[in-house]
Amino acid sequence: MRYTTQAQTESLYIHWPFCPYKCHFCPFVALDKQHEHMGRYSAAVNQELIRFAQSQENPVPLRTIYIGGGTPSTWPDHLLLDTFDRLRRTFDMRLISEITIEANPGTVRPEQIAIWQQVGITRISVGVQSLNDQVLQNLNRHQSAAQVRQLIKQLAGNFFSVSVDVIIGLPGVEEQEWKQFIEELVTWPIQHVSMYFLSVHEGTPLYFRLARNQITLPPDDAIVDLYYWSVNALAQGGFEQYEVSSFARAGCASQHNQVYWDRKPFKGFGIGAWSFDGIARIQNEKKLLTYMQAQEEDRDAVAIWEVVTPEAARLETLMLGLRRMTGVDITQVTEGLPEQKRELFLSRVEALREKNLLDREGHKIRLTPMSLALENEVSAHLSV
């Protein structure tokens, strides 16, 4: 099965999987020590872009593009220029308002920044995670606090928006050290912060080290308390929270991510890339050589194609809506429910409201400040 040719697709995701190293906590499709395939892979992505554009029945202008990874800041300049040339010749980009590229400290050259500006990139997402060099080294992340500060300084003023990713709960980062990190971070010339809880994914080196008791994680209660402290510190620093993990200065919220949260169509390109066409979720082949060969033979490389049922769509709308500070409309997530289930849902909303875990205003429900770290539990309780 394929991505529907009738989807009104305004957003693209492009996956660049190559990395100079792979972090022990990374669950993504990322490849280290395979740089010799960069040229062939880039050409394969170009071919996939062209074939998708030619397949669309009623194409609409693009509005956002996100280049993720992997480590997209390792994309060689001449290959990146070639892909953007293909994009501009293939798609209507007159309404583009945001193009993001992810970058890791220690992988960005000064001349690269000028090229990113040249191709129209408007937003840089910097993988900071922590300023504790030893903690990052222990997790096989080869960057330093000095490289982080240098990159932030280099990017300042060159792009409309600079975002940084940080991870709360990394083993070895003490409470006071984290607080000093956040207090420094809010003084940087950046416009956006994405703050994630550390997730331990099965099959990663971090997972096996924990299983062998070679490493320990901070207690959950301590991490939740630190999260709430960080939310307040970011607010005092001028970063408004608009989603459980997302904070932005005025006018600098991620436009591309809101496409995901609104469940609008987006098309992904490259190995392991996900797409959503309004009907199904689709994932590309994760094997590099299989993916490249398929593109060279002018074939799709779809590995997973799953229809999103109305019930699954309702639950996704509930979960994604609750993650956002604007909340979710009750009528939207109860439409089509049998009366008994609808009454059960409303009774659970009321019970959570009485416990100060939900706010309700008219038809809107949203998390309260004390339940921001409990979004999964609240969503599960409302999944009738």
Phi, psi and omega in degrees: 000157184233165171299130186299139181285351184260358182296138177274085190266112180253356185224137178239146171241132179239126183260123173249106193275349190283140180223148173287341178199165177240123181294147184292343180260001189282124177260002189275168176284097185223139186236125173254156178060033177228031185295341181294345181266001187301315182296314181294320180294316180300319178294324179294318177298317178302318180295320179294320177300313183295315182295322178296313181300320181289338184276341186286132183283316181230072184297145177242159180298143176286150177239325179221149172226137178232126178252110183240181184201200020057197179231087183299340178288000172264001179294116182304143187305313186293328178285321177296316178300320180294318180295319179291329174296318178296317180302313184289332178276344187254327184243158173276109185248020182294334183256011179302128179243345181205127171231118183251144170228138176276145181216141175252137176305142181090355180242003185252127177261148181306319182292336178296321182300320178295324179291320177300319176296319182300320184276354174101012177295133185247349188214133178244130176252111187262126178278093181269305178069305181199162173254010178270103185302318184292320178300315181292320177300319180297337178258016177064031175254111191265077174212162182237161176300324179297320179292324177299308183297323179295317181293317178301319179295319180295323184280336186306125176084350182268343182225155179299322185215132172242125179247148174236141174262134175228153181240124179264132179103013177295137180296128178102350178266113182283160184303311183294324178296317178299316181297320177295323177299310181296320179297326175285317184304320183289350177268351182287156177280065181235164184242351188208146176227131171248118184244113185248146168287143175297127175250134178259110184262134181303136178094349178277157176304325178298319179301314182289325178293323176293319180297329179269007181059031177274349182208148178234150180257153176298154178299146181302317182299320180294322180291320178297316177300320180291326176299311181296321176299317182294321177303315180293319181295320178294320178298316179294335178274003176097012180254111181276131178283127178238356176202160188309321183250006191236133184222136185216149167288163186307127176081007186242020175295150180292119179285323183293316181299328180292338173297317178296313184292331177275358181058042175269159180296142171211150182243128179258146182231144180103173185293138177071001184289136177266151174226159173219122184252011182094345180244315186222158169259134189229133176238136176286159173308138180270343183278124187302306185295322178297316179297312184296319180296320179299317180294320180294335178263011177061041179240152170292155178236052183279128177258326182227135175220110186234120175292134177271111181290160176304322178293317178295321179296320179297316181292323176297316179299319178298309184296313182292324179293319180293333178291340184263147183292339177284343177079196184224148181278125181302319182297328181290326184261001174244355180299129179087353179286144171301152184305320181297316179291324179296317179295323177296317178301311183295325178292324178289324174302314182296320179296319178291325178295319179295332178272005181063031177258349176221145167255143175230130177225104185064236180270000183263137170237146179210159176294152173268166177306327183278351181248009183301324181275001183246023186303318181298317181293317180296315179300317181296321181293330181271358182277082183272000000 
